[in-house]
């Protein structure tokens, strides 16, 4: 029961840090490094704790998680170099990729891109019709309505991570009940 509680605390801290990062991105198009460090750190704690507790079966081998991190970091670094995404987006996506491992990277990238596309469409609507009167200064909405091309991609990364966590099985009955049976 202790390992299950520990695992869930790590998962929810990571998602909570992702939520705060997404909120910061909406408010000012910035993702503080602390949130990405917390997301990655909770994975490392969860992995180490479950490994020490004999439950390494919850995650893929550590190499898989490190390769997933490296792959996403290199991809997002290239996108950052071409100014397609911000540095905070790159760090946040890489931190969540650490949780996915190679088995969940395709899902994570797919859902993140899907939600990113929806945000992009929303940005186009905001830019064209300017439906909000007096949005918070320097917020995403204010900047887009003023004509800037910007998307708070931290929101898409969080949504992609949340769906991927569910699809990978971190919230599934198979993983959660396995803690009770061991």
N, C-alpha and C positions, 0 to 999 in steps of 0.2 A: 504494500500500500504506500510505503514511503517513496518508492521509485516512481510510482504513478503520479503522486502529488508533485514530486520534484520535476518530472517531465512536463506536466501540465503548467506548472509555474513558469518554467523556462519558455514554453511555447507562448503563453499569454504575455509574458514580459516582452518577448520579441515582437509579437503582434501589437502590443501597446506602444512600443517604441516606434513601430512602423506607422501607427495611427498618429502619434505626435509629429512624426516627420512629415506625413501627408498633410496634416493640419498646418504645419509651418510652411509647407510648399504652397498651400492655398492662400495663406495670409501674406506671403511676401516672396514667393518663388525661391526659397532657400531651405535647404535641408541641413541642419546642424550635424557635424561629424559624430557627435555624441550618440545620436540615435542609431547610426550605422554600426558604431562600435558596440553598442548594447545588443543589437540584433545578432552580430557575429559572436559576441562574447557569450550570450545565452546559449547559442548552439554549442560552442566549445564546452561550456559547463554541462549541458545536457548530455552531450556525447561522452564526456569523461565520467560523469556520474553514472550513466547507464552501463558504460563499459566496466567500471569498477564493481557495479552491482550485478554483473553477469547478464545484462540485457542488451548486448550489442546487436541483437537481431532487430531492434526497432529501427535502426539506421542502416544504411549501406556501409561498406567499409570506408574508413576515414579517407583513403585515397580518392574514392569516388566523390566525396564531398569537396575535397580540396581541388580536384580537377573541375568540378562544376563551378566552383568559385573562380578559378583561373580563367575558364572559358568565358564566363559572363564578364569578368573584369576586363579581359582583352577586347571583347566585343563592344562593351560600353566605353572603354577607353578610346576606341576608334571612333565611336559616335560622338564622344566628347571632343575629340580632335577636329571633327568636322562641324562642330557646334550644333549637332542635332539634339544633344541632351546636355544637361549641366553636370558638373562634377559631383554634386550631392546625389543626383539620380544614379550615377555610375556606382558610387560607393554603396548606396542603399540596395540597389539591385544585386550587387556582388555579395553583400552581406546576406541577403535572403537566399541567394544561390547556394551559399554554404549549407543552408538547411535542406536544400532540395537534393543535392547529390546529382550524379549524372542521370539517374532514373527519373528525376522530376524536372530537369532543366527544360525539356521541350514543352511540357505543360506550362511551366512558369513563364517562359518567354511568349508562348502563344497567348495565354490569358492576359499577361501584362500588355502585349501589343494590342489585343482586342480592346481592353479598357482604355489604353492610350488613344486608340482610334476614336472611341466614343468621346473622350475628352477633347480631342482635336476637333471633332464635329461640333461639340458644344462651344469651343472657342470661336469657330467660324460664325456660329449663330450669334454669340455675344458681340462679336466684332461688327457684324452687319446690322443687327437690330437694336443693340444697346438697351436691353430691357430693364436694367437696374439703374435707378436714379440715386446718385450719391453713394456709390460703393465705398468701402473703407479705402483710404488712400494707400497706394502702393500694393494693394491686394491684386491677386490674379485677375479678378473681374474688372477692377479699375484699369489695370494695365492693358488688358485685351480690348476693353471698350474704348480705350484711348488710341487703339491702332497697333499695339505691339503684338507680334506673333509669339505667343508663349503658351505652354501647357504645363500644369503642375504634375509632372510625370510621377512624382512620389505617390500620388493618389492611385495611379494605374499600377505601380509596383506593389503597393499594399494590397490592392484588390487581386492582382495576379498571385501574390503570395498566399492570400487567404484561401482562394479557390484551390490553389495547388496543394496547400496543407491538407485540405479536405480530400482531394483526389488521391494524394499519396497515401492517405490513411491515418494521418496523425490524430484525427478526430474519429476515426472509424472504430466500430465495435471490435474488430479483430485485434487491433493494436491495444485498445484500452482494456478489453477483457483479458488479454494475455498477461497483463500486469497482475490481475487478480488471481489468475490460475497458476502463476509461478511462485 
